[in-house]
C-alpha cells in the first residue's frame, strides 16, 4: 500500500510516505511557511520513491489540535490531493502522534500525557495508554493547567509535547510530576502513518470531503478587554 501522510499543526512541518514496508520521511522545524515547505517535501518523497501522485492509495493528515493556521494547511493539502485523485483519507490527532513518538523512544512507559501549547495560558491535553495499542485514557481537551480537575490524574505516566515546555511546572503540579518529560517533542507525520496504516488496511479510510480539523477551541484569540484582564490591568 502506498500512503502519504502530512502534518503542519505545530512548529514542525513533516511528510512521510509508506511504500509497502518502506517508510520515507521529511521533517523540518519552521515557525511559519508551512504552505511553502510542504509541497516540496512531498515532491521530494515521491521522487525518492519513484512514484507520481496518481499511484498513491490513500492520504493521511494530522488534524490538530495545534496552530489554527497550521492545522488548516495540512488538512487542506491532504483533502485537495485526495479529492483530485479520488482516494480515501484518514485523520490523526496531533496529540496521539506525540504519544506514539514518546512510546517509540521509551517503550517501557505505558502512559503518556501529551500536551501542546495552545497559547492564551492554555494547553491542548490528552492522556494515552500505548500498550498493547494506543488508546485515549483522558479525552483531549483545551484547558488552563491550573484549572485541571482533581479527577484528571495519571500515575506512572510520562509527558511529551510543547505544552510541557510552556507550562511544565503547573502541569506537573496538577498531574503528579510525570517522568520522563519530552518537552521538545513535536508531531511527526511518520507517527501519523503508524496510527493510520492499520485502519486504512482494514478499510476504515473515508471520503476526503469528511476530513476536518480538530481545533478543540472555538476561538483563536482573546479580545482586547480579555487580554487586559488576563494581564491584570
Secondary structure, DSSP 8 states (H G I E B T S, - for coil): -EEEEEE-SSSEEEEEEEETTEEEEEEEE-SS-HHHHHHHHHHHHHHHHT--GGG--EEEEE--SS-HHHHHHHHHHHHHHHHHHT-EEEEE-HHHHHHHHHHHH-TT--EEEEEEEEETTEEEEEEEE-SSS-EEEEEEEEE-GGG--TT---TT-EEESHHHHHHHHHHHHHHT--SSEETT----HHHHHHHHHHHHHTT--B-GGG-----S-S-SS--HHHHHHHTT-
